[in-house]
């Protein structure tokens, strides 16, 4: 191995080590924030991760910056994955039915996600972790197409986000009934102006499946928390 190859190898190893440490900090932060919320401090995260304080500051300057990094990771993993499925439907009502059910099932499957959302101050959880941008888009499409009736776009978006946030809080206190996602989606669609029969039909359609990568933050922390 020549000098250039040796340097490239060392660069790759160092980059892999940095990424591994950063991933460990994000895992630990999700676990700690889910348990303690805003009362968590950097010392809690460092202790959970088993890293030196100096190592922490190589990646994050403040608790808030760390929380934003966790939020970004979760959004990129879960919400984008759900939206990729949702966008395969043209009907905005079907998008709402599918997306909210998938998200509620994810809250049930990954309790840390729901607990993390529930620990955040409003409106941070409402805007950052519930896919509000996607809900806003699909509610707007439904209003424009007269699929949703007698409801303002912002009111409709806030209504849907509120239901999901409520589910996240409820999940921190008790196990949610398996029928909860479908019943919630049906109630949301009715509130948006759909007839009962149509709301029931859409909220009962088979859900497409999607799987998060094994190395995703939620999958990793779910295993750690078992």
N, C-alpha and C positions, 0 to 999 in steps of 0.2 A: 504494500500500500504506500503510494507516494505521499508527499507532504500535503498536496491539495486534497487528495482523497481522505487523509487523516483529519484535516480541518473540516471538511464537509461532514464527515462522520460525527465529529464532536459537536458540530452545529446542530445536526439532526437529533442527537441524543439530548443535548441541552434543551432544544425546543420541545421534545417529547416529555422531558422532566418538568418543564414549566407548565405544559398543558395538563399533565397529570396532577400537579399541585393545585392548579386553578380549579380543575374538576373536583378535587377533594374539598376545596374551600366552598364551592357551590353546593355540594352535597351536604356538608356540615351546616351551612347557612340555612338551607331549606329545612333541615331537621330542627335546628335551634329556633328559627323564626316561627315555625309552625307550633312549637311548644310555648314560646315566650312572647311572640309578637314583637312589638316595638320596645319591650323591656329588655330584649336580648342586647348584649353588648359584644364588642369585638372579642373580649376575653372568652366569652361563651363559645364563639365560633372557633377560636384558636384551640381551645381545649378539646372540642368535639373533633376537630380535624387532626389534632396531634402535630401541629406545625409551630415553628417559632414565630414570635411577633414580627420580627423583621421580614420573614417570608410573606406574612399577610400583606404588609405594606408594599411589597413588590408588585402586588396585583390590585389592591384596593386602598383608597385613602380614607374612606369613611364607611360607617354602617349603611348609610343611605346608598352609597355607590354600590356596595355589595348587594343590597336588596334589589336595586335596579338591574343588576347583572343576573340575579336569580329570576327576576320577572321576565327579562328578555329571553333567557334560556327556556323557561316554561312556555312562553308565548310562541317561540319559534318551533318548539317540539309539538305541543299539543294543539294549540289553536290553529296553526297553519295546516297541520295534518287534518284536522276536522274540516277546515274550510276547503281544502282540496277535494274532499268528498262532497261537501255541500254544493260547490259550484258546478257539479255534474248535473244538477237539477235546474231547470229553467223556471219552474213555478216558484215564486218567492214564498208562498205558504208552505210548500213542500220543503223548501230550504230551511225555513224556521223550524218546522216539525222535526226534521232530521238533525239539524245542528244543535238545537237545544237538548234533544234527547241524548245525542252523543256526548255532549258536554256534561250533562247530569250523570250519565253512566260513568264518565271519567272521574267525576267527583266521588262517586261511590267506589270505583275501583282503586283509585289512588287517594286515600284519605288525607295524605299530607298536602295534596294540592288544594282540596277544599278547606283544610285547616289553615293553610297559609293564606288563602284568600280571606277567610273569616277573621284572621288576626290583623289584617290591614285596615287602616283608617279609611272611612268613606270620604271622598269618592274614589280613592286610589283603586280599591278592589273593583268598584263598579266600572271604571273606565279601562283599567289596565289588564285585568285578568279574566274578564268574562266575555271577551270577544265582542265588545260593544261596537267596534268599528264595523265588524261583519254584520252584526244585528242591525245596525243603523242602515247599512247598505241595502239589506234585504227588506227591511220594513219600508224604506223609501221606494224600492221597486214595487212593492205590493200596493202602496198608497197610489203611486203614479199609474199603475195598471188597474186601479179600482178593485183590486183583489181584497184589500183591506178597506173597510168602510167606517166612516164617522170616527176616525181617530187621527190625531196629529202624529207626524213621524217621530218627533222627539218623545212624545208621551208613550208611543208604542215601544220605542227602544228602551226607555227607562223602565217600563213595565216588565219587559222580558228580562232585562239585566237584574232587576229586583228579585224576580222569582229564582234565578240561578244563585244570586248572592244569598237569598234566604235558605236555599238548599244547602249551600256550603256551611252556613251557620248551624243548620239543623244536624248536618252530618257530624259536627263536632260533639254533639250531645247524645245522639242515638243513631242506630243503623237505619238507613232509609229503606222503605218498602220497595221491592223490585219494581212495583207498578208505578212508583212515583214519577219517573221521567215521562212515561206516556201520559199519565194523568195531568202532569204539569203542562206538557206540550198542548194537550187538548184544551186546557183552560186558557192558555196563552192565545191560541188561535181563535177561540170564541171571543176573547177580549178584543182581538183585532178585527172582529166583525164577521167571521165565518159562521155559517149555520152549524148547529150541533152535529148533524150527521156528517158533514164534510170535515169538521174538526176531528171527530172521532175516527173517520176513515184515514186521514193523513197521519194522525198520531199512532195509528195501529199498523202502518205499513212496515214490512221487514226492514230492519236497519242494516245498511252496508257495514261491513267490518273494516277496521283499520288497526294496524298494530304499530306501536312505537318501536323504534330501534332498541335493541338490547342495551346499547350504551347511552341511551337517553337519560337525562337527569331524573325523571320520574320513575323510570324502571329501576335505576340504580338505588335510589333512596327507598323505593318500595321494598326492595329486597333487604336493605339495611334495617328497615323498620319492622320487618316481620319477626 
